[in-house]
């Protein structure tokens, strides 16, 4: 009879840390923030539904976002073996096909968890999981496109997360104003995702990934990213004024005005200053999201 030899404690510990690294906790913040904006925009949050809030945050970050990172790392394992061999899968710290099974398990767990939070939450989660696989997995592999790749990530990280936050609280289809803001901030997030691609220009060119910085060059890609971020925010300001929310419209407008100044500096050296802008301009962008969420809550 074959004996099962247990893994050494050190190996188990290494694998557990590798799985945590695979989930990239630092990437959970954007969808969790957008989820929080959805919660605020619903106008339905109270201490009575605090449990729903925590369940939704768990869905947005440690389940759906972490699952999307596992999917991406599995299908990028050959590229990472060249460019980033220390990552969990190419380094062998997550051996064999474990990476694939982890990605599948995470995706299913997210959908099952969402099913307990309401039908509209399930719809949002299902769409998010579908986009995460379409982004990374062949034959679709949206990440090869400088248009559809960043757009799908922006929709997942901002729009779907915002929609889900509102749906969790309302336990119904969110108001059209909430959906409008989710769509607009998703469109703006396209620009953020383009700027995020600046860190991998050389790798993208070598591996045939058609990111905008790799295809168009840093200067033209930066112009497109800045326009993509600014235009939706102009529309948001107009909508907030039309909805009778001048204070929040002023806050979003001030945030946008400062961003325009930061964008002017970014254009002097797009590749070198992209990380700086991600730490400054993007912070202002997400603060504007929260201000506009409070504006919609005031319409209830």
Backbone as CSV, one residue per row, in Angstrom:
resi,resn,N_x,N_y,N_z,CA_x,CA_y,CA_z,C_x,C_y,C_z
1,UNK,0.856,-1.193,0.000,0.000,0.000,0.000,0.896,1.250,0.000
2,UNK,0.576,2.173,-0.910,1.416,3.369,-1.047,1.220,4.314,0.122
3,UNK,2.324,4.758,0.658,2.279,5.685,1.788,2.283,7.121,1.313
4,UNK,1.448,7.956,1.935,1.443,9.382,1.614,2.442,10.097,2.509
5,UNK,3.391,10.749,1.897,4.405,11.469,2.657,3.977,12.917,2.794
6,UNK,3.774,13.394,4.009,3.323,14.786,4.178,4.407,15.769,3.740
7,UNK,3.951,16.906,3.276,4.886,17.964,2.910,5.598,18.480,4.159
8,UNK,6.873,18.797,4.062,7.568,19.420,5.196,6.880,20.723,5.582
9,UNK,6.935,21.050,6.869,6.271,22.259,7.358,6.761,23.492,6.623
10,UNK,8.072,23.536,6.317,8.619,24.704,5.628,8.044,24.834,4.227
11,UNK,7.819,23.677,3.550,7.259,23.705,2.194,5.813,24.188,2.219
12,UNK,5.044,23.707,3.211,3.655,24.146,3.347,3.597,25.646,3.579
13,UNK,4.479,26.135,4.453,4.516,27.567,4.746,4.877,28.362,3.500
14,UNK,5.874,27.866,2.753,6.284,28.553,1.529,5.138,28.603,0.535
15,UNK,4.423,27.479,0.373,3.307,27.432,-0.566,2.192,28.378,-0.144
16,UNK,1.893,28.438,1.156,0.848,29.337,1.647,1.201,30.786,1.352
17,UNK,2.450,31.154,1.587,2.876,32.515,1.274,2.852,32.767,-0.224
18,UNK,3.165,31.752,-1.009,3.139,31.889,-2.471,1.718,32.130,-2.964
19,UNK,0.752,31.440,-2.370,-0.647,31.645,-2.758,-1.085,33.061,-2.408
20,UNK,-0.680,33.538,-1.216,-0.998,34.911,-0.838,-0.359,35.896,-1.813
21,UNK,0.897,35.642,-2.192,1.578,36.511,-3.150,0.878,36.482,-4.501
22,UNK,0.393,35.297,-4.886,-0.322,35.149,-6.155,-1.579,36.012,-6.188
23,UNK,-2.212,36.192,-5.032,-3.457,36.965,-4.968,-3.226,38.464,-5.011
24,UNK,-1.969,38.911,-4.822,-1.582,40.320,-4.906,-2.521,41.235,-4.101
25,UNK,-2.477,41.156,-2.764,-3.365,41.985,-1.942,-3.300,43.476,-2.238
26,UNK,-2.149,43.972,-2.724,-2.037,45.402,-3.018,-2.998,45.823,-4.125
27,UNK,-3.429,44.888,-4.966,-4.356,45.220,-6.063,-5.813,45.233,-5.617
28,UNK,-6.086,44.828,-4.394,-7.475,44.752,-3.945,-8.074,46.121,-3.667
29,UNK,-7.214,47.116,-3.398,-7.738,48.414,-2.972,-8.673,49.059,-4.000
30,UNK,-8.317,49.139,-5.299,-9.211,49.834,-6.242,-10.629,49.273,-6.283
31,UNK,-10.825,47.944,-6.436,-12.211,47.470,-6.448,-12.911,47.610,-5.100
32,UNK,-12.170,47.490,-3.998,-12.807,47.661,-2.689,-13.222,49.116,-2.479
33,UNK,-12.399,50.063,-2.970,-12.766,51.473,-2.885,-14.015,51.748,-3.728
34,UNK,-14.021,51.223,-4.960,-15.183,51.417,-5.828,-16.424,50.767,-5.221
35,UNK,-16.255,49.600,-4.610,-17.369,48.961,-3.918,-17.899,49.870,-2.822
36,UNK,-16.973,50.475,-2.049,-17.385,51.402,-1.000,-18.131,52.597,-1.554
37,UNK,-17.695,53.096,-2.721,-18.419,54.208,-3.354,-19.832,53.773,-3.724
38,UNK,-19.973,52.542,-4.184,-21.308,52.033,-4.496,-22.179,51.947,-3.258
39,UNK,-21.580,51.498,-2.156,-22.311,51.432,-0.888,-22.797,52.821,-0.490
40,UNK,-21.901,53.807,-0.555,-22.271,55.184,-0.195,-23.366,55.707,-1.120
41,UNK,-23.227,55.472,-2.420,-24.190,56.016,-3.378,-25.589,55.426,-3.213
42,UNK,-25.661,54.229,-2.630,-26.974,53.608,-2.434,-27.824,54.357,-1.417
43,UNK,-27.170,55.060,-0.481,-27.887,55.750,0.577,-28.567,54.801,1.547
44,UNK,-28.192,53.519,1.511,-28.884,52.505,2.309,-28.042,51.959,3.457
45,UNK,-26.800,52.451,3.601,-25.942,51.840,4.612,-26.359,52.257,6.019
46,UNK,-26.341,51.288,6.917,-26.588,51.525,8.342,-25.910,50.409,9.125
47,UNK,-25.846,50.558,10.432,-25.228,49.526,11.254,-25.971,48.199,11.139
48,UNK,-27.235,48.258,10.763,-28.022,47.031,10.649,-27.521,46.129,9.524
49,UNK,-26.938,46.735,8.488,-26.440,45.904,7.392,-24.910,45.932,7.300
50,UNK,-24.266,46.066,8.462,-22.813,46.055,8.506,-22.259,44.719,8.007
51,UNK,-22.975,43.639,8.299,-22.547,42.320,7.831,-22.516,42.252,6.309
52,UNK,-23.506,42.856,5.663,-23.522,42.891,4.198,-22.324,43.657,3.661
53,UNK,-21.966,44.735,4.353,-20.813,45.521,3.921,-19.544,44.672,3.942
54,UNK,-19.287,43.972,5.040,-18.079,43.156,5.145,-18.098,42.014,4.130
55,UNK,-19.281,41.425,3.927,-19.391,40.340,2.949,-19.093,40.856,1.547
56,UNK,-19.554,42.067,1.248,-19.308,42.642,-0.068,-17.859,43.027,-0.282
57,UNK,-17.214,43.565,0.755,-15.792,43.903,0.654,-14.969,42.644,0.424
58,UNK,-15.328,41.563,1.118,-14.650,40.283,0.919,-14.816,39.810,-0.522
59,UNK,-16.005,40.012,-1.075,-16.256,39.623,-2.462,-15.408,40.439,-3.430
60,UNK,-15.371,41.760,-3.230,-14.684,42.643,-4.175,-13.183,42.435,-4.190
61,UNK,-12.575,42.233,-3.015,-11.122,42.146,-2.933,-10.585,40.733,-2.849
62,UNK,-10.666,40.090,-1.677,-10.045,38.779,-1.496,-10.626,37.657,-2.344
63,UNK,-11.806,37.851,-2.945,-12.364,36.813,-3.805,-12.224,37.170,-5.285
64,UNK,-12.974,38.172,-5.748,-12.989,38.450,-7.182,-11.664,39.019,-7.692
65,UNK,-11.124,40.017,-7.001,-9.871,40.605,-7.477,-8.720,39.612,-7.342
66,UNK,-8.644,38.938,-6.206,-7.590,37.942,-6.024,-7.694,36.838,-7.061
67,UNK,-8.920,36.422,-7.361,-9.108,35.389,-8.376,-8.633,35.842,-9.745
68,UNK,-8.914,37.101,-10.081,-8.481,37.616,-11.385,-6.955,37.654,-11.473
69,UNK,-6.282,37.921,-10.363,-4.823,37.929,-10.356,-4.273,36.525,-10.579
70,UNK,-4.917,35.530,-9.989,-4.483,34.143,-10.178,-4.673,33.720,-11.634
71,UNK,-5.803,34.093,-12.212,-6.057,33.782,-13.628,-4.974,34.404,-14.504
72,UNK,-4.697,35.677,-14.258,-3.717,36.388,-15.075,-2.318,35.762,-14.946
73,UNK,-1.918,35.423,-13.725,-0.585,34.860,-13.534,-0.446,33.478,-14.160
74,UNK,-1.526,32.694,-14.142,-1.446,31.372,-14.765,-1.224,31.497,-16.277
75,UNK,-1.994,32.332,-16.930,-1.889,32.434,-18.385,-0.694,33.285,-18.828
76,UNK,-0.072,33.974,-17.886,1.143,34.740,-18.200,2.408,34.035,-17.725
77,UNK,2.282,32.785,-17.314,3.408,32.105,-16.664,4.620,31.995,-17.590
78,UNK,4.413,31.822,-18.902,5.542,31.688,-19.817,6.259,33.030,-20.004
79,UNK,5.463,34.093,-20.078,6.055,35.430,-20.183,6.782,35.786,-18.898
80,UNK,6.147,35.481,-17.754,6.770,35.788,-16.464,8.059,34.994,-16.259
81,UNK,8.143,33.808,-16.858,9.366,33.015,-16.727,10.555,33.744,-17.342
82,UNK,10.272,34.639,-18.296,11.329,35.427,-18.931,11.553,36.744,-18.189
83,UNK,10.444,37.453,-17.935,10.541,38.812,-17.397,10.581,38.866,-15.873
84,UNK,9.812,38.000,-15.196,9.726,38.029,-13.733,9.759,36.599,-13.191
85,UNK,10.906,35.910,-13.322,10.978,34.488,-12.945,10.783,34.213,-11.455
86,UNK,10.821,35.242,-10.614,10.650,35.031,-9.176,9.187,34.963,-8.754
87,UNK,8.254,35.196,-9.692,6.838,35.107,-9.332,6.486,33.673,-8.903
88,UNK,5.395,33.501,-8.144,5.097,32.189,-7.550,5.013,31.033,-8.544
89,UNK,4.384,31.242,-9.705,4.214,30.122,-10.642,5.503,29.797,-11.392
90,UNK,6.134,30.753,-12.081,7.355,30.383,-12.811,8.509,29.959,-11.900
91,UNK,8.515,30.426,-10.654,9.593,30.038,-9.734,9.418,28.624,-9.199
92,UNK,8.215,28.047,-9.388,7.947,26.707,-8.882,7.433,26.669,-7.470
93,UNK,7.284,27.835,-6.829,6.741,27.846,-5.466,5.268,27.448,-5.462
94,UNK,4.594,27.642,-6.584,3.281,27.041,-6.810,3.487,26.052,-7.957
95,UNK,3.599,24.761,-7.654,4.073,23.784,-8.637,2.973,23.282,-9.579
96,UNK,3.421,22.652,-10.653,2.523,21.958,-11.571,1.398,22.826,-12.081
97,UNK,0.179,22.273,-12.018,-1.020,22.979,-12.489,-1.807,23.581,-11.331
98,UNK,-1.169,23.667,-10.172,-1.846,24.261,-9.023,-2.350,25.660,-9.336
99,UNK,-1.570,26.420,-10.076,-1.981,27.785,-10.401,-3.314,27.821,-11.116
100,UNK,-3.522,26.885,-12.049,-4.797,26.816,-12.783,-5.932,26.445,-11.844
101,UNK,-5.699,25.428,-10.993,-6.770,24.991,-10.085,-7.103,26.079,-9.060
102,UNK,-6.103,26.805,-8.625,-6.353,27.917,-7.703,-7.205,28.981,-8.388
103,UNK,-6.884,29.311,-9.647,-7.648,30.308,-10.396,-9.103,29.864,-10.565
104,UNK,-9.308,28.595,-10.891,-10.673,28.071,-11.059,-11.422,28.100,-9.733
105,UNK,-10.751,27.632,-8.672,-11.400,27.602,-7.356,-11.811,28.998,-6.928
106,UNK,-10.906,29.984,-7.077,-11.197,31.353,-6.668,-12.389,31.910,-7.447
107,UNK,-12.429,31.640,-8.737,-13.519,32.150,-9.574,-14.861,31.573,-9.132
108,UNK,-14.889,30.262,-8.903,-16.132,29.614,-8.471,-16.538,30.113,-7.087
109,UNK,-15.563,30.249,-6.189,-15.864,30.719,-4.832,-16.478,32.115,-4.865
110,UNK,-15.952,32.991,-5.732,-16.507,34.340,-5.839,-17.940,34.338,-6.304
111,UNK,-18.249,33.502,-7.294,-19.619,33.438,-7.820,-20.568,32.860,-6.776
112,UNK,-20.131,31.807,-6.088,-20.987,31.210,-5.048,-21.244,32.214,-3.936
113,UNK,-20.193,32.913,-3.499,-20.353,33.911,-2.436,-21.331,35.004,-2.878
114,UNK,-21.200,35.454,-4.131,-22.083,36.494,-4.643,-23.535,36.041,-4.677
115,UNK,-23.763,34.757,-4.927,-25.133,34.241,-5.012,-25.885,34.418,-3.696
116,UNK,-25.145,34.405,-2.586,-25.784,34.581,-1.281,-26.078,36.054,-0.979
117,UNK,-25.539,36.962,-1.799,-25.705,38.393,-1.519,-26.779,39.048,-2.376
118,UNK,-27.421,38.291,-3.245,-28.516,38.854,-4.027,-28.329,38.629,-5.519
119,UNK,-29.424,38.609,-6.274,-29.353,38.308,-7.708,-28.561,39.321,-8.517
120,UNK,-28.685,40.616,-8.201,-27.945,41.623,-8.962,-26.463,41.605,-8.620
121,UNK,-26.149,41.217,-7.397,-24.741,41.035,-7.020,-24.154,39.861,-7.801
122,UNK,-24.940,38.812,-7.948,-24.504,37.645,-8.718,-24.252,38.017,-10.179
123,UNK,-25.129,38.845,-10.734,-24.941,39.301,-12.118,-23.611,40.044,-12.256
124,UNK,-23.356,40.980,-11.332,-22.109,41.740,-11.377,-20.892,40.852,-11.214
125,UNK,-20.950,39.921,-10.261,-19.819,39.024,-10.020,-19.569,38.118,-11.215
126,UNK,-20.641,37.616,-11.797,-20.494,36.752,-12.966,-19.834,37.480,-14.122
127,UNK,-20.245,38.727,-14.346,-19.632,39.517,-15.414,-18.161,39.785,-15.108
128,UNK,-17.855,40.082,-13.841,-16.474,40.337,-13.455,-15.586,39.123,-13.666
129,UNK,-16.071,37.945,-13.296,-15.297,36.717,-13.494,-15.107,36.439,-14.982
130,UNK,-16.177,36.635,-15.765,-16.070,36.413,-17.213,-15.021,37.337,-17.828
131,UNK,-14.997,38.600,-17.405,-14.017,39.546,-17.939,-12.596,39.178,-17.516
132,UNK,-12.434,38.671,-16.289,-11.089,38.323,-15.835,-10.516,37.176,-16.661
133,UNK,-11.356,36.208,-17.011,-10.879,35.114,-17.858,-10.684,35.582,-19.295
134,UNK,-11.587,36.410,-19.795,-11.449,36.914,-21.166,-10.208,37.786,-21.304
135,UNK,-9.856,38.504,-20.239,-8.677,39.371,-20.269,-7.393,38.566,-20.430
136,UNK,-7.304,37.425,-19.758,-6.043,36.697,-19.685,-5.979,35.444,-20.548
137,UNK,-7.110,34.751,-20.704,-7.076,33.419,-21.297,-7.237,33.456,-22.817
138,UNK,-6.450,32.649,-23.519,-6.668,32.500,-24.948,-7.951,31.688,-25.186
139,UNK,-8.611,31.823,-26.338,-8.160,32.608,-27.491,-8.534,34.094,-27.435
140,UNK,-9.348,34.498,-26.444,-9.787,35.903,-26.410,-8.623,36.809,-26.010
141,UNK,-8.112,36.607,-24.809,-6.929,37.322,-24.291,-6.976,38.822,-24.619
142,UNK,-7.926,39.506,-23.985,-8.131,40.932,-24.240,-6.903,41.775,-23.937
143,UNK,-6.033,41.287,-23.084,-4.858,42.084,-22.708,-3.930,42.339,-23.890
144,UNK,-4.086,41.590,-24.978,-3.258,41.840,-26.162,-3.660,43.132,-26.870
145,UNK,-4.845,43.654,-26.534,-5.342,44.867,-27.170,-5.141,46.072,-26.257
146,UNK,-4.645,47.152,-26.853,-4.476,48.384,-26.091,-5.784,49.095,-25.821
147,UNK,-6.860,48.649,-26.469,-8.182,49.237,-26.252,-9.000,48.373,-25.301
148,UNK,-9.215,47.108,-25.687,-10.116,46.256,-24.917,-9.504,45.779,-23.606
149,UNK,-8.188,45.646,-23.554,-7.550,45.201,-22.318,-7.747,46.182,-21.172
150,UNK,-7.256,47.429,-21.311,-7.446,48.396,-20.222,-8.917,48.684,-19.927
151,UNK,-9.754,48.665,-20.974,-11.172,48.949,-20.758,-11.818,47.862,-19.904
152,UNK,-11.495,46.601,-20.183,-12.088,45.508,-19.406,-11.654,45.573,-17.944
153,UNK,-10.400,45.951,-17.705,-9.929,46.080,-16.319,-10.621,47.259,-15.632
154,UNK,-10.749,48.384,-16.349,-11.422,49.543,-15.779,-12.862,49.243,-15.410
155,UNK,-13.554,48.529,-16.287,-14.947,48.151,-16.017,-15.024,47.242,-14.793
156,UNK,-14.111,46.284,-14.708,-14.127,45.338,-13.581,-13.785,46.014,-12.261
157,UNK,-12.698,46.813,-12.272,-12.201,47.402,-11.029,-13.077,48.535,-10.518
158,UNK,-13.690,49.288,-11.425,-14.469,50.459,-10.998,-15.969,50.248,-11.189
159,UNK,-16.405,50.017,-12.415,-17.837,49.975,-12.696,-18.562,48.830,-12.032
160,UNK,-18.061,47.604,-12.241,-18.741,46.440,-11.663,-18.672,46.481,-10.148
161,UNK,-17.528,46.872,-9.601,-17.402,46.953,-8.146,-18.362,47.997,-7.577
162,UNK,-18.482,49.158,-8.245,-19.413,50.213,-7.800,-20.843,49.687,-7.855
163,UNK,-21.229,49.100,-8.995,-22.570,48.533,-9.165,-22.863,47.515,-8.068
164,UNK,-21.886,46.650,-7.789,-22.086,45.600,-6.800,-22.282,46.176,-5.399
165,UNK,-21.521,47.207,-5.060,-21.676,47.830,-3.756,-23.068,48.397,-3.553
166,UNK,-23.581,49.061,-4.587,-24.937,49.615,-4.497,-25.979,48.509,-4.441
167,UNK,-25.772,47.429,-5.224,-26.742,46.331,-5.269,-26.781,45.564,-3.953
168,UNK,-25.626,45.413,-3.304,-25.592,44.726,-2.015,-26.442,45.461,-0.995
169,UNK,-26.315,46.776,-0.954,-27.051,47.558,0.041,-28.542,47.649,-0.298
170,UNK,-28.835,47.904,-1.571,-30.234,48.099,-1.960,-30.984,46.787,-2.113
171,UNK,-30.226,45.683,-2.310,-30.831,44.384,-2.610,-31.808,44.513,-3.792
172,UNK,-31.400,45.301,-4.762,-32.205,45.541,-5.957,-31.302,46.168,-7.009
173,UNK,-31.836,46.376,-8.195,-31.089,47.072,-9.239,-30.833,48.504,-8.779
174,UNK,-29.575,48.962,-8.775,-29.282,50.326,-8.301,-29.971,51.390,-9.152
175,UNK,-30.094,52.594,-8.580,-30.671,53.731,-9.289,-29.870,54.040,-10.550
176,UNK,-30.552,54.664,-11.526,-29.879,54.948,-12.787,-28.737,55.942,-12.600
177,UNK,-28.876,56.845,-11.616,-27.781,57.789,-11.358,-26.504,57.059,-10.903
178,UNK,-26.697,56.037,-10.071,-25.563,55.251,-9.612,-24.911,54.511,-10.779
179,UNK,-25.740,53.932,-11.634,-25.212,53.211,-12.797,-24.482,54.170,-13.729
180,UNK,-25.022,55.372,-13.891,-24.374,56.364,-14.763,-22.979,56.706,-14.247
181,UNK,-22.845,56.921,-12.938,-21.531,57.227,-12.372,-20.582,56.042,-12.513
182,UNK,-21.096,54.827,-12.313,-20.257,53.636,-12.455,-19.706,53.531,-13.874
183,UNK,-20.547,53.822,-14.859,-20.115,53.763,-16.259,-19.072,54.841,-16.544
184,UNK,-19.319,56.054,-16.079,-18.394,57.162,-16.343,-17.032,56.929,-15.696
185,UNK,-17.029,56.489,-14.443,-15.744,56.268,-13.777,-15.025,55.038,-14.330
186,UNK,-15.782,54.076,-14.887,-15.142,52.969,-15.604,-14.417,53.486,-16.834
187,UNK,-15.071,54.388,-17.569,-14.443,54.959,-18.760,-13.185,55.721,-18.388
188,UNK,-13.244,56.481,-17.301,-12.062,57.204,-16.857,-10.947,56.282,-16.409
189,UNK,-11.322,55.146,-15.822,-10.317,54.189,-15.354,-9.539,53.580,-16.514
190,UNK,-10.088,53.653,-17.715,-9.335,53.209,-18.894,-7.999,53.948,-18.967
191,UNK,-8.052,55.256,-18.737,-6.818,56.042,-18.758,-5.841,55.612,-17.680
192,UNK,-6.367,55.291,-16.490,-5.498,54.840,-15.406,-4.798,53.540,-15.789
193,UNK,-5.542,52.628,-16.414,-4.963,51.345,-16.806,-3.914,51.512,-17.909
194,UNK,-4.131,52.474,-18.809,-3.125,52.748,-19.840,-1.831,53.225,-19.184
195,UNK,-1.943,54.131,-18.231,-0.754,54.617,-17.522,-0.067,53.486,-16.764
196,UNK,-0.841,52.554,-16.267,-0.270,51.420,-15.552,0.583,50.543,-16.471
197,UNK,0.264,50.570,-17.766,1.018,49.763,-18.736,2.392,50.343,-19.049
198,UNK,2.666,51.558,-18.597,3.968,52.168,-18.888,5.124,51.372,-18.272
199,UNK,4.847,50.658,-17.195,5.917,49.937,-16.506,6.380,48.706,-17.271
200,UNK,5.621,48.300,-18.296,5.941,47.046,-18.999,6.109,47.255,-20.501
201,UNK,6.534,48.440,-20.916,6.624,48.734,-22.348,7.553,47.757,-23.062
202,UNK,8.758,47.585,-22.546,9.725,46.716,-23.226,9.250,45.273,-23.244
203,UNK,8.737,44.807,-22.115,8.242,43.430,-22.057,7.076,43.209,-22.999
204,UNK,6.164,44.202,-23.088,5.019,44.080,-23.989,5.475,44.015,-25.446
205,UNK,6.450,44.821,-25.803,6.947,44.802,-27.181,7.593,43.468,-27.523
206,UNK,8.323,42.908,-26.582,9.008,41.637,-26.832,8.046,40.465,-26.939
207,UNK,6.935,40.530,-26.198,6.012,39.399,-26.156,4.764,39.601,-27.004
208,UNK,4.688,40.697,-27.747,3.569,40.906,-28.664,2.295,41.411,-28.027
209,UNK,2.373,41.951,-26.809,1.195,42.544,-26.165,1.030,43.967,-26.697
210,UNK,-0.133,44.259,-27.278,-0.325,45.548,-27.939,-0.832,46.640,-27.036
211,UNK,-0.192,46.850,-25.892,-0.598,47.960,-25.023,-0.341,49.283,-25.739
212,UNK,-1.104,50.303,-25.381,-0.952,51.590,-26.065,0.458,52.162,-25.936
213,UNK,1.085,52.141,-24.752,2.449,52.667,-24.676,3.424,51.913,-25.576
214,UNK,3.221,50.601,-25.707,4.120,49.805,-26.542,3.893,50.074,-28.023
215,UNK,2.640,50.288,-28.415,2.297,50.459,-29.837,2.472,51.903,-30.291
216,UNK,1.979,52.854,-29.479,1.969,54.261,-29.887,3.145,55.057,-29.350
217,UNK,3.833,54.519,-28.342,4.882,55.273,-27.696,4.343,56.000,-26.476
218,UNK,5.211,56.356,-25.530,4.763,56.957,-24.275,4.000,58.266,-24.436
219,UNK,4.443,59.157,-25.329,3.827,60.482,-25.421,2.376,60.399,-25.875
220,UNK,2.131,59.709,-26.996,0.766,59.625,-27.506,-0.137,58.820,-26.574
221,UNK,0.411,57.760,-25.973,-0.382,56.975,-25.023,-0.766,57.813,-23.809
222,UNK,0.142,58.682,-23.357,-0.151,59.543,-22.204,-1.250,60.540,-22.536
223,UNK,-1.224,61.105,-23.748,-2.293,62.018,-24.149,-3.649,61.313,-24.112
224,UNK,-3.704,60.114,-24.663,-4.966,59.361,-24.684,-5.417,59.055,-23.259
225,UNK,-4.482,58.651,-22.413,-4.827,58.327,-21.024,-5.392,59.539,-20.298
226,UNK,-4.763,60.698,-20.483,-5.217,61.909,-19.795,-6.601,62.339,-20.282
227,UNK,-6.820,62.270,-21.590,-8.136,62.631,-22.135,-9.196,61.664,-21.616
228,UNK,-8.855,60.363,-21.596,-9.802,59.353,-21.122,-10.174,59.570,-19.663
229,UNK,-9.236,60.053,-18.862,-9.533,60.324,-17.462,-10.345,61.604,-17.279
230,UNK,-10.007,62.635,-18.053,-10.595,63.959,-17.823,-12.024,64.075,-18.320
231,UNK,-12.312,63.572,-19.515,-13.633,63.782,-20.120,-14.765,63.230,-19.253
232,UNK,-14.698,61.977,-18.765,-15.793,61.495,-17.911,-15.997,62.348,-16.662
233,UNK,-14.916,62.900,-16.116,-15.060,63.725,-14.917,-15.757,65.046,-15.237
234,UNK,-15.501,65.612,-16.424,-16.256,66.790,-16.850,-17.750,66.470,-16.915
235,UNK,-18.079,65.303,-17.446,-19.485,64.886,-17.537,-20.073,64.712,-16.146
236,UNK,-19.299,64.121,-15.226,-19.774,63.938,-13.846,-20.095,65.287,-13.215
237,UNK,-19.235,66.282,-13.397,-19.490,67.618,-12.841,-20.806,68.172,-13.385
238,UNK,-21.004,68.017,-14.685,-22.251,68.503,-15.286,-23.473,67.797,-14.722
239,UNK,-23.382,66.480,-14.553,-24.505,65.730,-13.999,-24.806,66.142,-12.559
240,UNK,-23.770,66.311,-11.763,-23.985,66.689,-10.362,-24.646,68.057,-10.265
241,UNK,-24.262,68.975,-11.145,-24.925,70.279,-11.168,-26.385,70.133,-11.577
242,UNK,-26.628,69.290,-12.571,-28.006,69.072,-13.030,-28.856,68.414,-11.947
243,UNK,-28.235,67.627,-11.083,-28.957,66.951,-10.008,-29.084,67.810,-8.757
244,UNK,-28.631,69.045,-8.831,-28.754,69.951,-7.694,-27.782,69.657,-6.569
245,UNK,-26.558,69.250,-6.919,-25.538,68.935,-5.910,-24.292,69.795,-6.175
246,UNK,-24.388,71.117,-5.959,-23.282,72.012,-6.340,-22.017,71.814,-5.516
247,UNK,-22.145,71.450,-4.240,-20.956,71.283,-3.405,-20.109,70.129,-3.917
248,UNK,-20.756,68.970,-4.141,-20.006,67.817,-4.642,-19.495,68.067,-6.049
249,UNK,-20.274,68.799,-6.854,-19.805,69.141,-8.198,-18.547,70.007,-8.114
250,UNK,-18.522,70.926,-7.147,-17.357,71.768,-6.958,-16.140,70.974,-6.514
251,UNK,-16.360,69.986,-5.645,-15.249,69.152,-5.183,-14.656,68.324,-6.320
252,UNK,-15.534,67.716,-7.126,-15.047,66.936,-8.263,-14.352,67.850,-9.265
253,UNK,-14.931,69.053,-9.484,-14.321,70.000,-10.409,-12.959,70.468,-9.939
254,UNK,-12.817,70.715,-8.636,-11.515,71.129,-8.091,-10.496,70.004,-8.239
255,UNK,-10.933,68.779,-7.948,-10.053,67.626,-8.115,-9.576,67.515,-9.555
256,UNK,-10.505,67.712,-10.496,-10.160,67.629,-11.912,-9.201,68.739,-12.317
257,UNK,-9.424,69.933,-11.803,-8.548,71.057,-12.128,-7.109,70.781,-11.686
258,UNK,-6.951,70.238,-10.485,-5.607,69.899,-10.010,-5.009,68.783,-10.864
259,UNK,-5.841,67.809,-11.219,-5.354,66.723,-12.077,-4.834,67.247,-13.410
260,UNK,-5.517,68.244,-13.972,-5.077,68.806,-15.250,-3.685,69.415,-15.118
261,UNK,-3.431,70.067,-13.988,-2.095,70.600,-13.742,-1.058,69.497,-13.629
262,UNK,-1.432,68.417,-12.948,-0.518,67.281,-12.815,-0.295,66.600,-14.167
263,UNK,-1.340,66.559,-14.983,-1.213,65.962,-16.319,-0.231,66.753,-17.183
264,UNK,-0.255,68.079,-17.024,0.677,68.917,-17.793,2.118,68.551,-17.448
265,UNK,2.369,68.310,-16.172,3.728,67.896,-15.785,4.037,66.495,-16.303
266,UNK,3.050,65.596,-16.233,3.239,64.229,-16.702,3.722,64.198,-18.145
267,UNK,3.189,65.109,-18.974,3.516,65.089,-20.394,4.975,65.455,-20.673
268,UNK,5.679,66.030,-19.698,7.096,66.340,-19.909,7.935,65.065,-19.985
269,UNK,7.534,64.029,-19.246,8.259,62.763,-19.248,7.277,61.647,-18.887
270,UNK,6.423,61.263,-19.838,5.346,60.313,-19.512,5.837,59.005,-18.898
271,UNK,6.874,58.425,-19.463,7.346,57.135,-18.958,7.934,57.275,-17.561
272,UNK,8.746,58.302,-17.352,9.389,58.464,-16.059,8.448,58.926,-14.967
273,UNK,7.426,59.732,-15.340,6.543,60.324,-14.337,5.235,59.556,-14.146
274,UNK,5.014,58.485,-14.901,3.770,57.718,-14.756,3.565,57.212,-13.330
275,UNK,4.592,56.642,-12.651,4.376,56.216,-11.260,4.020,57.381,-10.339
276,UNK,4.659,58.540,-10.566,4.344,59.726,-9.760,2.891,60.149,-9.965
277,UNK,2.421,60.140,-11.215,1.039,60.536,-11.473,0.060,59.527,-10.877
278,UNK,0.417,58.246,-10.912,-0.454,57.234,-10.313,-0.618,57.454,-8.811
279,UNK,0.396,58.057,-8.192,0.330,58.304,-6.748,-0.359,59.625,-6.415
280,UNK,-0.465,60.520,-7.390,-1.036,61.843,-7.127,-2.360,62.044,-7.876
281,UNK,-2.303,62.024,-9.193,-3.507,62.257,-9.980,-4.576,61.216,-9.761
282,UNK,-4.171,59.938,-9.669,-5.156,58.875,-9.466,-5.794,58.979,-8.083
283,UNK,-5.027,59.404,-7.100,-5.591,59.614,-5.758,-6.700,60.655,-5.799
284,UNK,-6.463,61.747,-6.516,-7.500,62.777,-6.659,-8.709,62.231,-7.407
285,UNK,-8.464,61.402,-8.397,-9.546,60.799,-9.182,-10.477,59.985,-8.276
286,UNK,-9.901,59.127,-7.435,-10.741,58.269,-6.601,-11.416,59.052,-5.480
287,UNK,-10.798,60.158,-5.034,-11.480,61.012,-4.059,-12.697,61.672,-4.692
288,UNK,-12.576,62.033,-5.969,-13.732,62.568,-6.693,-14.845,61.540,-6.805
289,UNK,-14.470,60.275,-6.968,-15.476,59.210,-6.993,-16.302,59.209,-5.718
290,UNK,-15.624,59.323,-4.586,-16.326,59.290,-3.309,-17.242,60.505,-3.156
291,UNK,-16.766,61.674,-3.574,-17.600,62.882,-3.492,-18.862,62.722,-4.329
292,UNK,-18.722,62.176,-5.518,-19.894,62.003,-6.369,-20.841,60.933,-5.818
293,UNK,-20.287,59.929,-5.118,-21.129,58.911,-4.490,-21.997,59.546,-3.408
294,UNK,-21.427,60.449,-2.601,-22.210,61.137,-1.579,-23.300,61.993,-2.226
295,UNK,-22.995,62.551,-3.408,-23.998,63.358,-4.109,-25.208,62.524,-4.483
296,UNK,-24.995,61.321,-4.993,-26.113,60.444,-5.362,-26.874,60.010,-4.136
297,UNK,-26.148,59.753,-3.037,-26.827,59.386,-1.785,-27.766,60.479,-1.332
298,UNK,-27.385,61.743,-1.629,-28.240,62.868,-1.240,-29.498,62.996,-2.059
299,UNK,-29.600,62.212,-3.143,-30.802,62.246,-3.981,-31.879,61.308,-3.478
300,UNK,-31.528,60.448,-2.500,-32.476,59.438,-2.045,-33.706,60.096,-1.418
